[in-house]
Amino acid sequence: MEIRYPRPLRPGDTVGVTAPSSGVGEQHRGRLDHAVAWLRAQGYEVELGACLDGASHVSAPVQERAAELQRMLTDPRVRVVIPPWGGETAIDVLPHLDLDAISAAEPTWVVGFSDISTILTPLTLLTGWATVHGTNLMDSPYEVPAPLLSWLDVVTAPAGSTLRQSSPGVHRATGWDDWTADPTVSQHTWDGTGGWRRIDAGGGGGAGAGAGAGDNRAGAGDGVGSEGEGEAFEVTGRIVGGCIETQSGIAGSRYGRTAALRGAGGADGAGGAGGATDDLIVYVEAAGDDALSICRRLHGMRLAGYFDGAVAVLVGRTKALDSPTLTQTEAVLDALGTLGVPIIADVECGHVPPYLLLVNGALGRLVWSENERFVEQVLA
């Protein structure tokens, strides 16, 4: 498969806003209006779609949601498509998309996370388009802590760019901003600290090491301790992944066969940074299911071949609950510990702000050592 990167977004380009899953209720329209105004203030035109209604769990009937998404993806004027946020059942859109027509069109950046990963991953696997797992529109006005990047940093980057990110060491541990009371809030409360944790056996981990990713015990999320550091490593592979609750619904189907990325090369077909590799760096994150459900879903994904070829697994930080006899960390290890690859937890690629942007299809490089821990992505 050839990985194709959309051309960089430029001032004056059009960003399409549609909700292929859940729309926006009246109580949050102020935030949507502010996010659109913020985007326009960055120098971009914004096209608001018709599928944005928040009265139900979906923004419109499935045929209408699919048609609007299809139109925006194949309209050469629209350079980025971004939803307000995720939802529950974007999976019903997939059979209604004309993937051949999308594949034949000039690539368009698609940005989002949560239920939107149900669409992002298949687009990459079936059309070769690079897609961006990261902030949805409603979260876009928030300031991004260094050394993380915003989605605008990614979609405006020139072809061939190398993007490096690492943990900022802070996160939002409690609460959410009230967008009804203040739809213009732009700064998160960083009331949690801690960086990435290595939890696989090679890192001195195992099921009992450290606090669970969703653990509510005292000391949870306090960063990497000496017992979880392990030996230094460096791996490369194509980036792929998404939300566990939604990816488990497509794993093993034509929409979730990550094997399509194995052997993928850059658009130029050349070797080097854009060359082909049979290896994958897979990222997953739990939105809200308890640990027993996450364990079961991850086992199913592994059995469906979702992690075949993985040389490392990144696990997003989560507020999802532990189960009485199983923590979120133990759930991951129970399902994925037998892969025998590094597993890094508390990565900022989940439902806990801030958000580390991951480009499905990009050539990734993950470095873990005593002095350096980062993920690097090459848009080639």
ZINORBEL-V494741 format. One record per run of one state. SS is the DSSP state (h for helix, s for strand, l for the rest). FROM is the first residue (numbers start at 1). LEN is the number of residues. If there is no record, write none. Layout:
# ZINORBEL-V494741
SS FROM LEN
SS FROM LEN
This chain:
# ZINORBEL-V494741
l 1 1
s 2 1
l 3 1
s 4 1
l 5 9
s 14 4
l 18 6
s 24 1
l 25 1
h 26 16
l 42 3
s 45 4
l 49 4
s 53 1
l 54 8
h 62 13
l 75 3
s 78 5
l 83 7
h 90 7
l 97 2
h 99 6
l 105 4
s 109 4
l 113 1
h 114 14
l 128 1
s 129 1
l 130 1
s 131 3
l 134 3
h 137 3
l 140 11
h 151 5
l 156 6
s 162 4
l 166 4
s 170 2
l 172 20
s 192 2
l 194 3
s 197 2
l 199 2
h 201 3
l 204 22
h 226 3
l 229 4
s 233 11
h 244 4
l 248 3
s 251 1
l 252 4
s 256 1
l 257 1
h 258 4
l 262 2
s 264 2
l 266 6
h 272 3
l 275 2
s 277 1
l 278 2
s 280 6
l 286 5
h 291 13
l 304 6
s 310 7
l 317 6
s 323 1
l 324 2
s 326 1
l 327 1
h 328 12
l 340 2
s 342 6
l 348 10
s 358 3
l 361 2
s 363 6
l 369 4
s 373 6
l 379 2
